[in-house]
Amino acid sequence: MRFERTEPFKADYQRLTEDEREKFRRSVRAFNAAADRFVETKDPSSWPANLRVKPVANAPGIFEMTWSFSGPDGRATWEWTTATDAAGRSWRAVRWRRLGGHRIFREP
């Protein structure tokens, strides 16, 4: 799955510990495979239950996924976007918006 990152996401990532970063990267591998399946099938069951992918309340078009349930709580917000290359080809992509604990939901 192709992706882009917002500036707030990049800053959030820098605040994570190395252990948190590794947990996130591990979850993203499963997320990417599921996102590719979802784009092909549009089947909501494409998302692994342990990632808890769901819409963010009161934030249309923004979704969350959980990458850590324990010590510390780990969430990421994202949205679908369209990426276009220099040749004009386009495809679905993910824009990572925020990363961290529940505080990210203040400005998802």
N, C-alpha and C positions, 0 to 999 in steps of 0.2 A: 504494500500500500504506500503510495506516495504521500508525503506530508509536508506541511510548513509549520513554523512556530511563530507565535506572536512574541513581541518584546517582553510582555509580562511573564509569559511562559519561560523564556530564556532566563529571566531574573529569578523566577521561582526555582528553576533547576539548579542554579548556582548556590541557592541556599540549602539544598538538600545535602545530607551527609553521603559519603560514598556508599554506605550500606543501603540507604534509601534510593540512591540512583540505580544501584544494581537491581533492587526489587522492581523499580519502575521499568528498567530495560527488559527484564525478564517478562514482565506482564505485557509489554508492548509487542514482543514477538508473537504471543498468543493473540493479542488484539489485532495485529496486522493481518494475520491469517484469517481471522474471523471477519474483518472488514472486507477483505477480498471476496470471501464467500457471500457476504451480505450484498455487495455490489452486484454480484452475478445472479443471486437468487431472490433478493429482497425478502428473505425469510428471517424474521426476528430470532428464530432459534439458532441462527448462525453464531450468536454471541455466547461464549462460555458463561455459565451461570456464576462462576467464581469472580468474573470481572464486573458483574452487576452493572452492565451498560443500560442506561435509562436516560430519559429526558430530564433536564434540570427544571425544577419547578419555577414558574414565572420567568422563564428565559427561553422564549420560542426559538427553536432551531439549534439550541445548545444542549449537548449531552454530557454525561459524566461516566467515568469508569473508575472502579476501585482497584488500586494496585497493592494495597496493604490494609489488612483489617486490624492488625495489632502492632503496637509499638514501632513507630507512630502510625496514626491513621493516614492513609495515602489515597488521594483522589486526584483525578485529572479531568479537566473540562475540554471539550472539543466540539467542532462543528464540521459538517460536510462542506467542501468547496470544490471548485473545478480548477485543475492545473492545466496550463497550456505550454507547450514547448515552442522553440523558435520556428519549427515547421508548421505551426498552427494546429497540431494535434492536441486534443484535450481528453481528459479522463477525470474520474472522481478522485478526490484526495481528502485527507483529513487536515484540518487546521487545529493544532494544539493551542489552547487558549490560556489555561492556568494549571498549576501543579502544586500540590501540598495537602494540607489538612482541610477541615471544614471551613476555614477562613476564606478559602477561594470562592465560596458561594456568595460572598458579599458582592463580588464583581466577577461573575463567571466568565 
